[in-house]
Amino acid sequence: MSMITTLTDENNSFLSRREITCDFKGLAGKLKKLEAVEMVTKEFKLDGKFVIPIKLQNHTGQSKTTGTFYIYDDEILAKKHVNPIIFIRLEKAKTGKEKKKDEKPKAEEKKDNGEKN
């Protein structure tokens, strides 16, 4: 049984994109946009496509999250159609994730240096 339930899957030929709305069961409050993109990419076999998480909404009293995603074939077209703030937030989330990985080894090095002195 999959954790993802597809609510709508539409081709928007006017804007040259695919729009998917789906539910993620049991992940309310725990799901991040980048993780949701990875899950949708694997579920719908979207390798090589540009997946943009538009909206993740939690439901009160339920353990599900509803997500809306736009799938483009071309990144340039996506940047023309979608608000640039969304791309800034995605980049910020990616760099924040990398910084956390980098900070852990630095913290361990500081501990080691403190013990030597």
C-alpha positions in Angstrom: 0.0 0.0 0.0 1.4 3.3 -1.1 1.6 6.4 1.1 0.6 8.6 -1.8 -3.0 8.8 -3.1 -3.5 10.7 -6.3 -6.5 13.1 -6.2 -6.0 14.8 -9.6 -3.5 14.3 -12.4 -4.1 16.8 -15.3 -2.2 17.9 -18.3 -2.4 21.6 -18.8 -1.5 22.0 -22.5 -2.0 25.7 -22.4 0.9 26.2 -19.9 2.8 23.1 -21.1 2.8 21.4 -17.7 1.4 18.5 -15.7 -0.5 19.3 -12.5 -0.7 16.7 -9.8 -2.6 16.9 -6.5 -2.1 14.0 -4.1 -2.4 13.0 -0.4 0.5 11.8 1.7 -0.9 9.6 4.5 0.6 9.7 8.0 3.0 12.5 7.3 1.2 15.5 8.6 3.7 18.0 10.0 6.7 15.9 9.2 6.8 16.2 5.4 9.2 18.8 3.8 8.9 20.1 0.3 12.1 18.5 -0.9 11.1 15.1 0.5 7.7 15.4 -1.1 9.3 16.1 -4.5 11.5 13.0 -4.2 8.5 10.9 -3.3 6.4 12.2 -6.2 9.3 11.8 -8.6 9.7 8.1 -7.6 5.9 7.4 -7.5 5.1 8.8 -11.0 8.5 8.0 -12.6 9.4 11.6 -13.4 13.2 11.3 -13.8 14.5 14.1 -15.9 11.5 16.3 -15.4 11.4 19.5 -13.3 9.0 19.0 -10.3 7.9 22.1 -8.4 6.1 21.8 -5.1 3.5 24.6 -5.1 1.5 23.8 -1.9 1.6 21.4 1.0 -1.4 21.6 3.2 -2.0 19.8 6.5 -5.5 18.9 7.6 -6.7 19.5 11.1 -7.5 16.4 13.0 -6.1 14.1 10.3 -2.7 12.7 9.6 -2.6 13.5 6.0 -1.0 16.2 3.9 -2.3 17.4 0.5 0.3 18.5 -2.0 0.1 20.3 -5.3 2.9 19.9 -7.8 3.7 21.3 -11.2 5.8 19.2 -13.5 7.6 20.8 -16.4 9.8 19.3 -19.1 11.9 22.5 -19.3 13.3 24.5 -16.4 13.4 27.7 -18.4 9.7 27.5 -19.1 9.0 26.8 -15.5 10.9 29.9 -14.4 8.8 32.0 -16.8 5.5 30.7 -15.5 6.0 30.2 -11.8 6.6 33.0 -9.2 10.4 33.5 -8.6 9.8 33.5 -4.8 9.1 29.8 -5.0 12.5 29.1 -6.6 14.2 31.2 -3.9 12.5 29.2 -1.2 13.5 25.9 -2.8 17.1 27.0 -3.1 17.1 28.2 0.5 15.8 24.8 1.6 18.5 23.0 -0.4 21.3 25.1 1.0 19.9 24.8 4.6 20.0 21.0 4.3 23.6 21.1 3.1 24.6 23.5 5.9 23.3 21.1 8.5 25.4 18.3 7.1 28.5 20.6 7.1 27.9 21.9 10.7 28.0 18.4 12.3 31.6 17.6 11.4 32.7 21.1 12.4 31.1 20.7 15.8 33.0 17.4 16.3 36.3 19.1 15.3 35.7 21.8 17.9 35.2 19.2 20.6 38.4 17.5 19.6 40.4 20.7 19.6 39.0 21.6 23.0 40.2 18.3 24.5 43.7 18.7 23.1 44.3 22.1 24.8 
